[in-house]
Amino acid sequence: MKKFPLFIVATTDQSAEISRALKKGLVRKIGPRLYTSNTADTPEQLVRQNCWQIISLLMPGAVVSNRSALENRISPAGRIYVTATDYTRTINLPDLEVVVLKGLGPIPERDMPMFNIYLSCRERAFLENLSATKNRGGESKNLSRLELEERLLQVYDNSGAAALNALRDKAREIAPVLGLEAEFQKLDDIIGAIQGTREAQALASPQSFARSVGEGYDPKAVERFAILRAALLDRSFRPRPMPAGDQKFYNVAFFDAYFSNFIEGTEFEVEEAREIIESGMVPADRPADGHDVLGTYRVVAGVDDMMTIPTDFEHFIHILTTRHSLILEGRPDKQPGRFKEKPNVAGMTRFVEPALVKGTLRQGYEFYRGIEEPFARALAIFFIISDVHPFNDGNGRLARAMMNSELVAKGETRIFIPSVFRSEYLAGVKRMTRDSDPTAYIKQHEYLQEFVTRIDFADMNRAIDVLRRCNAFAKPEDAVKLQMPAG
């Protein structure tokens, strides 16, 4: 018995043989002249899994073009666009339309062979996607101007200006061959605007416009900011007033500084940290760590400083850099007060690239400044700084100081993260960063503010005793949980 290949494009000579195979159930028809020997899987599944092989059989020598050349997959409307030299038509297959456009065949040594078809080279694909088009059933054969700009911006971000210029030079060479000189002019204008050598007003993408004027931003981070802002604005938070009294202010500021450093790995026993703060002297064997505790305390215990919140973006940047300088004053190698110049990574998380820091902070500030409730503003500003990670080091301590400044300035109880709660706290932040899920992040901070509210900080020794009984000084590996103080 003859074994048929997976797909067969029937010819006139094969018609009798295919008819006999159909009657015997050895093959089945799944499209015009297209048959398969797979009689088990659904036609839709077969077509989607093998779309490129099928197109190469039906349309040998065609060029995958327009949006399909850049997307490299079936479009949202279930189409693949190809260019052929004969005539325009649509081939209907199960769960797939192959839209055939009449045009130039493959350009030698430019378009890339794939099975028996070709894939438009990148410069050709961009030119094709800038051509005039009409929507077919709600979908254009071309990507939108905004999508094209963002793809060009990716080239710029990943490979630099030289790669973008090389793409433009290659497009200039082939534009006359394709008859797409006007499309090249559009491409030339976009690339020039992204690089800042042309007027930027014509750009459609906010991200590429921001880059053209020197302030690109990370769109994924901005998307997270928008999700968090929406979640914060969707609910109301119970005010938790800050108890009056200077001593209470300074005592809770001590724990703020102590735990903020502990969570970042600067670990002292609470009595050691208290000695550093009260004496102003750092331990001889750990001077940098001691300066971290002192620097953080000077920020979070400064009444005037903690009552200051941003009034505009430039003020926001000034507060950030000033506070960071104080927190890391004992570590000059970490460039206190200066934005990072190299990427920073924590585990599997790569934070915002150095060139995008200021622009991403500006985008975040716009989300933050539209929030009114102090607790919501505090959580917004903390996450913006934490997610951007604008400095080489000290970002967590700075973010928590900025968060608590929002609370203190509005007369609300500040938040600190006990050592024993470190794992839960970090998991909540990571869940927001990686999954854009703010649920745990918000819930944990509400819990921690309530925790701090229930402690009387008028007497330092009594506060330490309460915190110890609540397991606050334990480490995550000690297998105990943080206990809520009696109300």
Protein Blocks (a to p, Z undefined) as FASTA:
>chain_A
ZZddfbdcddfklmmmmmmmmmnopaccfbehiacfbfkbcfklmmmmmmmmmmmmmmgh
iacehjllmnopacfkopacdddfkbgcddddehiacdddddddddehkaccehjbccdd
fklmmmmmmpccddeehiafbdcfklmmmmmmmmmmmnojmlmmmmmmmmmmmmmmnopm
mmmmmmmmmmmmmnopacfklpmblklmmmmnopacdfklmmmmmmmmmmmmmpccdddd
ddedjklmmmmmmmmmmmmmmmnopacdfklmmmmmmnopacfklmmlmmmmmmmmmmmm
mmklmmpccfbfklmmmmmmmmmmmmmmmmmknoghiacfbdcdehjbccddfklmmmmm
mmmmmmmmmpfblklmmmmmmmmmmmnopafghklmmmmmmmmmmmmmnopacddddfkl
mmmmmmmmmmmmmnopaklmmmmmmmmmmmmmmpcfkbmklmmmmmmmnommpcfklopa
cddddZZ
